[in-house]
Amino acid sequence: MAIDTNEIRHPVFNQFASDNYAGICPEAWQAMDEANRGFAPSYGDDVWTERACASIREAFEADCQVFFVFNGTAANSLALAALCRSYHSVICHELAHVETDECGAPEFFSNGTKILHIPGPAGKLDLEAVEQAIVRRSDIHYPKPRVLSLTQSTELGTVYTPDEIGTAGELARRYGLRVQMDGARFANAVAALGVSPATITWKAGVDVICLGGAKNGMAIGEAVVFFNRELADEFEYRCKQAGQLASKMRFISAPWIGMLEGGTWLKNAAHANRMAQVLAGELERIPGVRLMSPCQANAVFAEMSAAAAAALRAAGWHFYSFIGTGGARFMSSWQTTEEDVNRLVAAVRAATAQ
């Protein structure tokens, strides 16, 4: 049976499930195309990877060590493994990806490091609870806290301020902990805060960030950025052993050039944030809908009846509801349009009116 390529290229799809659903933005695509013109050395020993590393160093105003991997699970897990030994523990928020969505990969790649999850409002760590987890035991029978993991922006679409990150970094240093940042949506936080990337990373005490690209307009690939170069010792061996050393590395690294050199990464993030703000504002006006978390990045969490959520899905809308009965997460992306938002708002109004 013949395949309708028009339908494949331009599907009709009502989706606010994830920014991963979006395609590749033109700037990332063009950079990949330019890297595809001829031969280039393998395994990252190419001019594209060198240039991408330089772009990241310029963006962060730091002489950092940069490694490229295929996805966020690898970035988080290998970064944490580099910071820990098997008898250590990682402290993170109870909703953090490293706890809920990595299928045990951080524990696996670190040979058994314990994940200690801490509550906190709006997806942010309660630092008093963090300190209690650090000091409550110091005997040899307890996995020794070694890393504080922050998610920026958080799993609930909120953003840590520079002061909040600085306070967390100070707490970590006081007890000899390293700070790792899951930055799958870091660009959204930078765009929302209007600060430099340096301000909310190494200047605030972050040792390593797992910098996301796929959710912001790239096809594939994350960057593990060590601000403390000593912590990156032999990290390339971890990447190789974990199957994360791409033979044609230029196709993972080149899109970073397209994203960073012209400011596309922040332009994309700001657009996604703006679409989420518009959506949040419209949803607040609908009777029977309540925002569950402040909309500070590109995620909107809304509470509605189970019947309304079911009606939305029956109408063909795609979204996640993993935060409790009746809750819905709507994600915007670089590719989301105001028309998309308006159509979703109309669909929610219709669903809640049933």
C-alpha positions in Angstrom: 0.0 0.0 0.0 1.3 3.4 -1.0 2.3 5.8 1.9 1.0 9.3 1.8 4.2 11.3 2.4 2.2 14.5 2.7 0.4 13.1 5.7 3.7 12.0 7.2 5.3 15.4 6.8 2.4 17.4 7.9 0.2 15.4 10.3 -2.8 16.8 12.0 -1.9 16.4 15.6 -3.4 18.0 18.7 -0.5 17.8 21.1 0.7 19.5 24.3 2.1 16.4 25.8 5.8 17.2 25.5 8.3 19.6 23.9 10.0 16.4 22.7 7.2 16.1 20.2 8.4 19.2 18.3 10.5 18.9 15.2 14.0 20.2 14.5 14.3 24.0 14.3 15.7 25.4 11.1 18.9 26.6 12.6 19.8 23.2 14.1 18.8 21.5 10.8 21.0 23.9 8.8 24.0 23.3 11.0 23.6 19.5 10.6 23.4 20.0 6.8 26.6 22.0 6.8 28.4 19.4 8.8 27.2 16.8 6.2 29.3 18.3 3.3 32.2 15.9 3.0 34.4 13.8 5.2 35.3 14.6 8.8 37.2 12.7 11.5 35.3 10.4 13.8 34.6 10.3 17.6 34.5 14.1 18.2 37.9 14.9 16.7 36.4 17.3 14.2 36.1 21.0 13.7 32.3 21.0 14.4 32.7 19.5 17.8 35.5 21.8 18.6 33.5 24.8 17.6 30.4 23.6 19.5 32.5 23.3 22.7 33.8 26.8 22.1 30.2 28.1 21.7 29.2 26.5 25.0 32.2 27.9 26.8 31.4 31.3 25.4 27.7 31.0 26.5 28.7 30.1 30.0 31.7 32.5 30.2 33.8 29.6 31.5 36.7 27.4 30.5 34.5 24.3 31.1 35.0 20.8 29.9 32.2 19.7 27.5 31.0 16.2 26.5 28.2 15.3 24.1 25.9 12.4 24.7 22.7 11.1 23.0 20.1 11.8 25.7 19.3 13.2 29.1 19.2 9.9 30.9 22.9 9.3 29.9 23.8 12.9 30.7 22.3 12.8 34.2 23.4 9.3 35.0 27.0 9.6 33.9 27.4 13.0 35.5 26.2 11.7 38.8 28.4 8.6 38.5 31.4 10.8 38.0 30.6 12.7 41.2 29.9 9.7 43.4 31.3 6.4 44.6 29.0 3.4 45.1 28.5 4.1 48.9 27.5 7.7 48.3 24.0 9.2 47.9 22.4 11.9 45.7 19.8 14.2 47.2 17.2 15.4 44.8 13.5 16.5 44.7 11.0 13.8 45.0 9.7 14.6 41.5 13.1 14.9 39.9 13.8 13.0 36.7 16.8 11.2 38.3 14.4 9.7 40.8 11.2 9.1 38.8 12.1 8.8 35.1 15.6 7.3 34.6 14.7 3.7 35.1 17.4 3.3 37.8 20.2 4.5 35.4 21.9 6.8 38.0 22.1 3.9 40.4 23.3 1.5 37.7 26.1 3.6 36.2 27.3 4.6 39.7 27.4 1.0 40.9 24.7 1.5 43.4 24.7 5.1 44.6 21.6 5.8 46.6 19.0 8.4 45.5 17.5 10.3 48.5 14.4 12.2 47.5 13.2 15.3 49.3 9.9 17.1 49.1 9.4 20.8 48.4 6.7 23.1 47.1 6.3 23.9 43.4 8.9 21.3 42.4 11.7 23.1 44.4 13.8 21.5 47.1 13.0 22.3 50.7 16.6 23.2 51.8 15.8 22.6 55.5 14.7 19.1 54.6 17.9 18.7 52.5 20.1 19.7 55.5 18.2 17.3 57.7 18.9 14.5 55.2 22.6 15.4 55.2 23.1 15.6 59.0 20.6 13.1 60.3 23.2 10.3 60.2 27.0 10.2 59.8 27.7 6.6 60.6 29.1 4.0 58.3 25.8 2.3 57.8 24.2 5.2 56.0 24.9 6.1 52.3 27.1 9.2 52.6 25.5 12.3 50.9 27.7 13.5 48.1 25.7 15.3 45.5 22.8 17.8 45.6 20.9 17.6 42.3 18.8 20.5 41.1 16.4 20.6 38.2 16.2 23.9 36.2 13.5 24.5 35.2 11.8 22.1 37.6 9.5 19.2 36.8 6.5 21.5 37.7 7.5 24.2 35.4 8.9 26.6 38.0 12.3 28.2 38.0 15.0 28.5 40.7 16.0 32.1 41.1 19.8 33.0 41.3 19.5 33.6 45.0 17.8 30.2 45.5 20.5 28.4 43.5 23.2 30.4 45.4 21.7 29.3 48.7 21.5 25.7 47.7 25.1 25.9 46.5 26.3 27.4 49.7 24.5 24.6 51.7 26.2 22.0 49.5 29.6 23.5 50.0 29.2 23.7 53.7 28.8 20.0 53.9 31.2 19.0 51.2 28.6 18.1 48.5 28.9 18.7 44.8 26.1 20.3 42.9 24.7 18.8 39.7 22.0 20.5 37.6 19.6 18.7 35.4 19.2 21.3 32.7 17.0 19.6 30.2 15.0 22.8 30.0 17.7 25.1 31.2 17.3 27.5 28.3 13.7 28.1 29.4 14.9 29.1 32.8 17.5 31.5 31.4 14.9 33.1 29.1 12.4 33.4 32.0 14.9 34.9 34.4 16.7 37.2 31.9 20.1 36.4 33.4 23.3 35.0 32.0 23.8 31.2 32.1 26.8 31.8 34.3 24.8 33.5 37.0 22.6 30.5 37.7 25.3 27.8 37.3 29.0 28.1 38.2 28.7 31.5 39.8 26.1 30.1 42.1 28.0 26.9 43.0 27.0 24.4 40.3 29.8 22.0 39.5 28.2 20.3 36.4 25.2 20.9 34.3 23.5 18.4 32.0 22.5 20.9 29.3 19.4 20.0 27.2 19.1 20.4 23.5 16.4 18.0 22.2 13.5 19.8 24.0 14.6 23.1 22.6 14.7 22.4 18.9 17.5 19.9 18.3 17.0 16.4 16.9 19.1 14.6 19.5 21.9 15.2 22.0 22.7 16.8 25.4 25.9 18.3 26.6 27.5 17.4 30.0 29.3 20.6 31.1 31.9 20.4 33.9 32.7 23.8 35.4 35.2 22.1 37.7 37.5 20.3 35.2 39.0 18.0 37.8 35.6 16.3 38.2 35.7 15.4 34.5 38.8 13.2 34.8 38.4 10.2 32.6 34.7 11.1 31.8 35.4 10.2 28.2 35.8 6.6 29.3 32.4 6.6 31.0 30.9 7.9 27.8 32.5 5.2 25.7 31.6 2.4 28.2 28.0 3.5 28.3 27.7 3.6 24.5 27.5 7.4 24.4 30.6 8.1 22.2 29.1 8.8 18.8 31.3 7.8 15.8 29.8 10.6 13.7 29.9 13.0 16.6 29.7 16.1 14.4 26.0 15.4 13.8 25.3 15.6 17.6 27.6 18.6 18.2 27.0 20.7 15.1 23.4 21.6 16.0 24.7 23.3 19.1 26.5 25.7 16.9 23.3 26.6 15.1 21.5 27.0 18.4 24.1 29.0 20.3 25.9 31.3 17.9 22.9 33.2 16.8 21.0 33.1 20.1 18.4 30.6 18.8 18.4 28.5 22.0 17.1 31.5 24.0 14.8 32.7 21.2 13.2 29.2 21.1 12.9 29.0 24.8 11.4 32.5 25.2 8.8 31.6 22.5 7.9 28.4 24.3 7.6 30.2 27.6 5.4 32.9 26.1 3.0 30.4 24.6 2.7 28.7 28.0 2.0 32.0 29.7 -0.8 32.7 27.2 -2.2 29.3 27.7 -2.1 29.6 31.5 -3.8 33.0 31.4 -6.6 31.6 29.3 -7.1 28.5 31.3 -7.4 30.5 34.5 -10.5 32.1 33.1 -12.3 28.8 32.4 -14.7 27.7 35.2 -13.8 24.3 36.6 -10.1 24.7 35.7 -7.4 25.6 38.3 -3.7 26.1 37.8 -1.8 23.7 40.1 1.6 25.4 39.9 3.0 28.8 38.8 3.7 29.0 35.1 7.3 30.3 34.9 8.7 28.3 32.0 7.0 26.3 29.3 4.8 24.0 31.3 1.2 24.5 32.5 -0.2 22.3 35.1 -4.0 22.5 35.4 -6.6 20.7 37.5 -9.9 19.8 35.9 -12.4 17.0 36.3 -11.7 13.5 35.2 -14.6 13.8 32.8 -13.2 16.9 31.2 -9.8 15.3 30.8 -11.4 12.3 29.2 -13.4 14.5 26.8 -10.2 16.2 25.7 -8.5 12.9 25.0 -11.6 11.7 23.1 -11.4 14.8 21.0 -7.8 13.8 20.0 -5.7 16.0 22.4 -2.5 14.6 23.7 -1.2 15.5 27.2 0.1 13.9 30.3 -1.6 13.5 33.6 0.9 12.0 36.0 0.6 14.5 38.9 -2.7 13.2 40.4 -6.2 12.5 39.5 -7.7 15.2 37.3 -4.3 17.0 36.8 -3.0 17.7 33.3 0.4 18.9 32.1 0.4 21.0 28.9 3.9 21.6 27.4 4.6 24.2 24.8 7.7 24.2 22.5 9.5 26.3 20.0 7.1 25.1 17.4 3.9 25.9 19.3 1.8 28.6 17.7 -0.9 31.0 19.1 -3.3 29.1 16.9 -2.4 25.9 18.7 -3.0 27.5 22.1 -6.3 29.0 21.0 -7.5 25.7 19.7 -6.6 24.0 23.0 -8.3 26.6 25.0 -11.5 26.2 23.0 -11.3 22.5 23.4 -10.9 22.8 27.2 -13.9 25.1 27.4 -16.0 22.6 25.4 -14.8 19.7 27.6 -15.5 21.5 30.9 -18.9 22.6 29.7 -20.1 19.0 29.1 
